[in-house]
Amino acid sequence: MPWINFGFVCLDDLKGQVIWITGASTGIGASCAIEAAKLGAKLVLSARNETLLKEIKQKCLDAGSYQGLTGDDILLLPMDLTKFDTHQNCVNKVLEHFGKINVMLHNAGKSQRARWEYTDLEVDKDVFNLNVFSVVNLSRCIMPHFIERNSGTFALMSSTAGKAGVPYSGSYTGSKHALHGYFESLRTEKMAAGITVTMLCPGPTFSNLLAGAATEKSGEAFNESMQASDKRMTSQRCAFLSLGLRLVL
């Protein structure tokens, strides 16, 4: 069950809204895309693997067929989020296609399995570049559009690790805490500007995060899979709850 503070919104509110999802090719991001398509949302799907994105697009079209979704309602936008100099161009492409962004769902990220005292500083930098600085930079590129419209939502797929320390995941835990610092500050600054910040904090969820999780050494991946016997919720359940619940001030 995700950790989320108070409040509900009607799922039907997403119909016709433009939702940009990063890390949309697998796991929670892919499930969020499919669930949003069921509700009639228009989608921007971003990840590095364009082949997987095409597969998710088709699943979204199938899921949203009774809502009337067509190919033009789903924009594939492959991107490497750590290439910060491409962010503004990606924002421009979304606005050229849809004319607006309603929700920016920051889902892409990297997990970790490492002993705190043996973790190389380069690992911390790599994790923060993806989990924090790419999110902050892309959001800053979107901010002028949200401010101009006096409306917009930044939804961040954080974690229970963003609220409490998780052993053997020091860099990951630090990155999630940093997201809360950056975006809860933004929420306070823009309370009267029509800009909403939603921090989504799932507990253990089935995904492929362990395969690419950071370790103690830079450039190394954990390369293990979650077990079917693990006590985790499904990515579909996580997506349903993430889209159906929101933090309310």
N, C-alpha and C positions, 0 to 999 in steps of 0.2 A: 504494500500500500504506500503511495507516495506521501511524503510529508508536505502538506500545504496548509497555510493558515485558513482563513475563513472565506466563505462565500461561494455562490454558485452563479453560473450564467446559463442561459438557455442555449443548447447546442445549435438550434436553428439560427442563432445570431451569426453564424459563420457563413451562411449562404451568400454567395456573391462577393465575399471579401477576398482580397489578395493576400495569401499567406506565403511567405518565403521561408523555406526550411533548409537549413544546412545539415550536412551529414544525412542526406535523405536517401542514400542508396541502400542502407541496411538498418537492421535493428530498430530502435525507438523512432529514429527519423523517418524510416520507410513506413512504419506503422502509423505514425502521425499523419503522413501524407495520405495514406489510404483512408484513414478515418475522416480526415478533413474533406476528401473527395466525396465520401458518402453523404456529407452535409452540404455539398454544393459549393464548396470553396474553390476559388481559382488559385492555382499553385505555381510557385517557382521552386524548382527542385535543384539543389546544389550538392555536389560532392566531387571528388576527383575522378571517380570511375564512371565514364559516360555510358558504358555498356550496361552496367547495373542500373543507372538512372533511367535508361530506356525501358528496362523491364518494369521498374516501379511506375513509370508513366503509364504503361499499359494496364497495370493492376489498378491504378487510380481511375483510368478511363472506364474500366469494367465496373469498379465500385461506384462511380458517380454517374453511370449511364442513365439511371432513372431520374437524376437531377438535371439531365440535359448537358452534362459536361462534354466538350469536344476537345480535339487536339489543341486548338488555339487557347484553351483555358488552362493549359499546363505548359509552362515554359521550362525547358531544360537549360540549366546554366552551370555547366561544369566549371569548377574553380578549385584552386589550391589556396585555402584560406591564409596560409602563412606567407603568401606573396601579396603583401599589403598594398603594393603599388597598383594592383589590379582591381582593388575594391571599388573605387569610384566608377570605373568603367562598367563594372557589373551592375552597380546601382542604376547607372544610366540606361543599361539595356533593359532592366526590369521596368523602369518608368516609360521607356519608349514603347514597350510591348503592352503594358496594362494601364499606364497613366497614373498609377497610385500603388502604394504599399500600405496595407492595413495592419498586418502583423508580421514582425520579424521574429521567427522562432530559431534561436541559436541553439542548435542541437549537436553540432560536430564537436568532437573532443577526444581526448586520449586518456585512458586509465593508467594504472601503474601497479606493479608488484615489486617492491624493493625494500631493503633495510635502510632506515633513515640515515644512519651514520656512514654508510658506504656509498651513498648516492652521489654520483659526480655532479658538479654544479652545472655542467652542460645539459644534463637531463632536466634539471629544474628549468633552465632557459627554454629548452625544446617544448616542455609541457606548457609553460606559461605562454609561449608564442602562439600555440594553437588554442589552448583553453581560455586564455584571457586576452592577450593583446590583439589577436585577430578579431575577437568579438567586439572589443572596445573600438578598434579602428573602423570596422564595417559599420558599427552603430553610429559613429560620428559622421560617416559619409551619408547615412540615412537621415540623420537629425534635421538638416535643413528642410527636407521634404515633410517630415512630421510637424515641424514648427510652422511651416507655411500653411499646412492643412489644419493646424490646431487639433491634431488627432493622430493616433498611432499607438501600437503596442509593441514593446520589446518583451518577448517571452524567452526566458533562459532556462535550458535544461540543466539545472544544477544537480544537486545530489544531497542525500542526508550527510554526506561528507562536507557539504558547505555549511553545516550547522554544528558538527561535532568531528573530532579527530578520528581518522580511520587508520589502524595500524598497517604498516607495510605499504602505505600509499601517501607518503608525506608530500611529495611534489603535487600529486593530484589533489589531495585535501587542501593544500595551500592555494592551488589555483581556483578551487571552488569557493573558498573563503574570499579570495580576491574578487571574484565575480560579484559576490554579495556586497562587498565594500563599494565597488565602482557603481553598481546599478541601484543599490538602495540610496546612495548619494544622489544619483540622477533622479530617482523617484521624488526625493525631497525637493530638489531644485525645480522640478517641472510639475509640481502638484497642480498648479493653476493653468497649465499650458495644454491640457487635453492629452498628455502623453502618459501612457500607463506602463508600468514595469511589473512583470509577473515572474516570480522566482519559483520554478518547479523543482521539487526536491524528492525524486523517487528513491526508494530503498532498493535492495537487490532486484535486478531485472534481467531476464534472459536477453542476451545480445551477443555480438561478436567482439566486444571490447577487449576481452583477455588476449585474443590473438595478436592484436597490435599494441598491447599495453607496454608502457615504458618499463625498464628495469633499472638497475643501478648504473648501467653503462650507456653512454650516448650512442645512438644508432642501433641499439639492440632491442628486439621485440620479445615479449614473454612467450608468445606462440603456444598458448594452451587454450583449450575450449572449456566452456562451462558444461557441467554434467547434468543430465536429465533429472537426476535425483536431487539437485540443488533446490533449496527452498527460495525460489525467486518467482516473481510474478511475470507473466508474459509481456512481451513488448506491446502486444495489441491492447492488453488491459491498461498498461501504463499510458499508451497513447489516448485511449478513450477517457481516462481520468484527467490527463493533462489538458485535453481540449474542452472537457466539460466542467472543469473547476478552474477558478482563478483566484489570485490573491486580491482581496478587497481591502482598501484602507479604511 
